[in-house]
Each structure stands twice: as C-alpha cells, then as structure tokens.
Amino acid sequence: MRVTVVGSGSWGSAFSRLLVHRGHDVQVLTLTRGEAAQLNATHENPHFLPGLVLPPEVRFVALGDAGLEGAGLIVYAVPTQAVRQVARWVAPRRPPGSLQLSLAKGYELGTLKRPTEVVEEETGGGAAALSGPNHAEEVSRDMPSATVVAAADEALALALQEAITSDTFRVYTNDDVVGVEFCGAVKNPIAVAVGMSDGLGFGDNSRASLITRSIAEMTRLGMIQGAHVATFTGLAGIGDLIATCTSRHSRNRLAGELLAKGASPDEVEKEVGQVVEGIPTAYALHDLAGRLGIDMPVTENVYQVLEGRRTPQESVADLMGRRPRKERHED
Ligand SMILES: NC(=O)c1ccc[n+]([C@@H]2O[C@H](COP(=O)([O-])OP(=O)(O)OC[C@H]3O[C@@H](n4cnc5c(N)ncnc54)[C@H](O)[C@@H]3O)[C@@H](O)[C@H]2O)c1
C-alpha cells in the first residue's frame, strides 16, 4: 500500500521504517525542504532518532512540495497541536477511501478535542488512533512491542492491524477510541509528575505511589468521558503509563526532572528539543477537569508548577497533605 507519514520526528521516522519493513511504499512529509534534502541524502535523523539508519526506500518530501496521489493510508505523526493544520492540508488532497491513522497523544488546546476528532472534523473521513508503550527508540531497533489501534469502525481497525502488525510490533484492536486517546494523553503529565519526584531525589516508593494514585484520577475523568474501564488496564492505559513513567527514553519524565531542578517550562522545551506533550496536556486537563468538576490532584499539581504558582516541593506538600480518605476511587 502507498502510505504517507506526515511528520519526520522520532515517531514518524521509526514508524516509517516499520511500514517499509511491512512492504509498504512510504513517503514521509517534512516541515521544510532542507530537512527533506538532508534526510534523502543520509537517511539518518540525528536530532530526532540518533544512531539509526532509515531504510533507503523511505522518500522524504517537504509538505509544500508533496501530494497524496494514490495514498491508501495517511499517518499523522506530528504534535497534537499541529494535527488540525496537517488535516486541513490533507482534506482537499486525500484520495477517496484512504485510511487515516493518528499517532498523536494529547488534546487540542481550546477545543479540548482528541486528535482523531480533529482529523475527522477537518477531512470528513474516519480516523483511527494508535497508542501503547511504544518508544520510537525501541521500536526502531526491532525490540518487541505491542500496541492498540482504536477505531469505532471495526473494518478500519482490522485493516490497520493487518497493514501494521509485524513479528516485532504486535497490534491489538480496540473500539474504545475515547479511552485509548484519553489514556495516551493523560499519561504524559503524569510522567512529568513522576519526573519531578525523581528530580527531587525521591525513590521507588514515591514513584509507585504517584503512578498508582494517578491511575485512580485517570479512571475518574476517563469514565466520565465515556472510556471503557478495560482500556485503563490495557496497553494504551497502564502499559503506556508504566513505559512513560519509568523509561530513560521518556522526554515527559525528563521534563519533570528538569522542572524539579528549577528549569522553567520554556527552558525545559529547549533542553528536550522535541515536543513535550505533557505540558500542553496538563493545561488541557486543567480545563477539562475544571469543566467537569473532577478532582485531578496529580495532573493539577503539574499544571500549577508549569504556571509558576507552586514549586515542585510545594506540590509534594499539597499531595501529601490532602485529607485522609479510603483507597477505592469510587469513595
Ligand atoms: N516519540 C515516541 O516514541 C512516540 C511514541 C508514541 C507516540 N508519540 C506521539 O507522536 C506525536 C509526535 O511525536 P514525536 O516524538 O515524533 O515528536 P517530535 O518532536 O520528535 O517530532 C515532531 C515532528 O513533527 C513535525 N511537525 C511539527 N509541526 C508540523 C506541521 N505543522 N506539519 C508538518 N510537520 C510538523 C516536526 O518538524 C517534527 O519533525 C506526539 O503526539 C507524541 O506524543 C511519540
């Protein structure tokens, strides 16, 4: 199948490699002509995916020079806040019947829409979401990983499962698009919180307590949004949460460490050098939880730190000083 991957960052690069190995004809769209020329010449992406040589079959084209003729699948591998702009570009060019897949994890600021909602709104076509414990650094080195493709339309999910599954990348389908995209978004600010705990010098007890209590708040907000409870214990839920909160690859966890050491959010983004979805998502969750009247102590503390209203130390005091309560989250 002809596939166009929009976005030549770390996940777009790793995913394009996976697609080539599955026998697809892949073009990757870059933001600039300079990037396309450099990537075509070297097939290396040292800023986003250092140390990896991409297959020679991947063609890089600048977005401004590209078309979508013959595309059977369009993959959105850009930060969540860029999905609408890309979908607007895709809309008039998309071949009828082409499949769409979002790899983005977050909520659009302002509208608080999920990436597939944005794609569907702009293009008028259905879109699936792919989410799970899938660090690009590991997928691109063929380390076994599993993931979820979520779509309301079962035929779309099955077609994508068939197109993507390989002997190192195992794809499950799920019809809970709300839950899968919700979990993929929320785990990022939680990883920022865990990174802050690590950065403050705390240990395994603090990390495990934070992750576990985050599952409670994640479930609280997700269920109200219509997520299925089983999704929280699946790959896109706990699976991705564990990977993101404990990995040395996680830039959201690293962002938390830097915040704990006194960096500002701008300094953090500069230092990390790639999108840190946990930052906009903390703002989106602050809005979403506020609108729905849901208590989200962990992600709200991340928001307060990002806003400069609380230091990481003060947020620890806030979390530890909450009124005593029963553990079960329905209480
Ligand atoms: N990196 C991972 O391991 C990973 C895994 C799963 C999901 N994701 C999700 O995938 C999305 C992309 O992440 P990433 O890690 O590849 O980010 P990244 O920062 O490495 O790369 C983002 C890429 O998008 C491009 N881009 C930005 N705006 C664009 C626009 N308007 N048009 C075209 N290209 C544009 C950038 O130039 C860059 O090449 C995020 O939502 C992230 O949460 C990442």
The ligand as a MOL file (V3000), in Angstrom:
LIG
                    3D

  0  0  0     0  0            999 V3000
M  V30 BEGIN CTAB
M  V30 COUNTS 44 48 0 0 0
M  V30 BEGIN ATOM
M  V30 1 N 8.4640 9.5160 20.0940 0
M  V30 2 C 7.7680 8.4820 20.5000 0
M  V30 3 O 8.3400 7.4900 20.9380 0
M  V30 4 C 6.2660 8.4970 20.4110 0
M  V30 5 C 5.6010 7.2970 20.6300 0
M  V30 6 C 4.2110 7.2840 20.5680 0
M  V30 7 C 3.5240 8.4590 20.3020 0
M  V30 8 N 4.1980 9.6120 20.0960 0 CHG=1
M  V30 9 C 3.3890 10.8040 19.7980 0
M  V30 10 O 3.5720 11.1340 18.4310 0
M  V30 11 C 3.4650 12.5620 18.2460 0
M  V30 12 C 4.7350 13.0460 17.5440 0
M  V30 13 O 5.8030 12.7620 18.4430 0
M  V30 14 P 7.3360 12.7050 18.0290 0
M  V30 15 O 8.0100 12.0210 19.1330 0
M  V30 16 O 7.5390 12.1910 16.6720 0 CHG=-1
M  V30 17 O 7.6620 14.2730 18.0900 0
M  V30 18 P 8.9840 15.0110 17.5790 0
M  V30 19 O 9.0850 16.2880 18.3120 0
M  V30 20 O 10.1290 14.0470 17.6040 0
M  V30 21 O 8.6570 15.2920 16.0350 0
M  V30 22 C 7.5520 16.0260 15.6150 0
M  V30 23 C 7.7030 16.2510 14.1220 0
M  V30 24 O 6.5360 16.9050 13.6490 0
M  V30 25 C 6.9630 17.9340 12.7480 0
M  V30 26 N 5.9240 18.9490 12.6910 0
M  V30 27 C 5.5200 19.8080 13.6530 0
M  V30 28 N 4.5220 20.5750 13.1990 0
M  V30 29 C 4.2870 20.1970 11.9140 0
M  V30 30 C 3.3830 20.6170 10.9050 0
M  V30 31 N 2.5080 21.5850 11.1420 0
M  V30 32 N 3.4410 19.9970 9.7110 0
M  V30 33 C 4.3200 19.0030 9.4620 0
M  V30 34 N 5.2090 18.5560 10.3810 0
M  V30 35 C 5.1840 19.1610 11.5810 0
M  V30 36 C 8.2730 18.4350 13.3410 0
M  V30 37 O 9.0310 19.1230 12.3740 0
M  V30 38 C 8.9080 17.1220 13.7520 0
M  V30 39 O 9.5860 16.5480 12.6620 0
M  V30 40 C 3.2900 13.1510 19.6470 0
M  V30 41 O 1.9310 13.3850 19.8930 0
M  V30 42 C 3.8140 12.0510 20.5680 0
M  V30 43 O 3.2020 12.0870 21.8470 0
M  V30 44 C 5.5580 9.6570 20.1290 0
M  V30 END ATOM
M  V30 BEGIN BOND
M  V30 1 1 1 2
M  V30 2 2 2 3
M  V30 3 1 2 4
M  V30 4 1 4 5
M  V30 5 2 4 44
M  V30 6 2 5 6
M  V30 7 1 6 7
M  V30 8 2 7 8
M  V30 9 1 8 9
M  V30 10 1 8 44
M  V30 11 1 9 10
M  V30 12 1 9 42
M  V30 13 1 10 11
M  V30 14 1 11 12
M  V30 15 1 11 40
M  V30 16 1 12 13
M  V30 17 1 13 14
M  V30 18 2 14 15
M  V30 19 1 14 16
M  V30 20 1 14 17
M  V30 21 1 17 18
M  V30 22 2 18 19
M  V30 23 1 18 20
M  V30 24 1 18 21
M  V30 25 1 21 22
M  V30 26 1 22 23
M  V30 27 1 23 24
M  V30 28 1 23 38
M  V30 29 1 24 25
M  V30 30 1 25 26
M  V30 31 1 25 36
M  V30 32 1 26 27
M  V30 33 1 26 35
M  V30 34 2 27 28
M  V30 35 1 28 29
M  V30 36 1 29 30
M  V30 37 2 29 35
M  V30 38 1 30 31
M  V30 39 2 30 32
M  V30 40 1 32 33
M  V30 41 2 33 34
M  V30 42 1 34 35
M  V30 43 1 36 37
M  V30 44 1 36 38
M  V30 45 1 38 39
M  V30 46 1 40 41
M  V30 47 1 40 42
M  V30 48 1 42 43
M  V30 END BOND
M  V30 END CTAB
M  END
